[in-house]
Amino acid sequence: MTRVWLTEWEWACCGDAFAVGDEVDFGIESRHPDPSLDELLGPSLVTTVDAVESHHEEEFADRVHGRVIAVHAVTHEVAERRSLRRPGHGAPPDAVMPPDGEEWPIVRHELAGAVSMGSRPSRYVIEVTPVHGTALLEPARGVRLPPAQNEAEPPAVLPEIGDPPIERRRRSLAGWLVDIEDR
């Protein structure tokens, strides 16, 4: 058996969905996890990782082929810290800070047929920092699968009324550990 690490950000945009029992063929970036994965998973869990998958940078000659026998979603705690957006910090350095209590101006883009689209940045920049030593494994049916009919949909994110808290903690998906029966 080979245990392969899949990073959430790489699979967020692409990579074919797969489930336990499927045949897979992963390009392997490394057989030695880098220190950032050690910080995320912790010393005891990182020692179980045999390979680190990647499919964005290049084609890798080193590959893992086989049948998926287990998938574990890895979540970890992150701290979100909110600070006011200001020139040079989340806004262009030459931006003019709006007066207290006012929103940033709307940026408009003219489209065809006298139609325009506008957006306004939030008054806040949110910095997300991982909390080391908080990784947890949760069994998963696969990677990038639609929710099963008996699984609850994730709760919708509702807009906050008033100012959000300055700092809060939440769990976030970091990636998956995929156990593969080698062929």
NORKALIN-V936320 format. One record per helix or strand. SS is the DSSP state (~ for helix, > for strand). FROM is the first residue (numbers start at 0). TO is the last residue. If there is no record, write none. Layout:
# NORKALIN-V936320
SS/FROM/TO, SS/FROM/TO
This chain:
# NORKALIN-V936320
>/1/6, ~/7/12, >/17/18, >/22/29, ~/34/40, ~/42/45, >/50/52, >/62/83, >/85/86, >/88/90, >/106/110, >/114/118, >/123/129, >/135/139, >/141/142, >/166/181
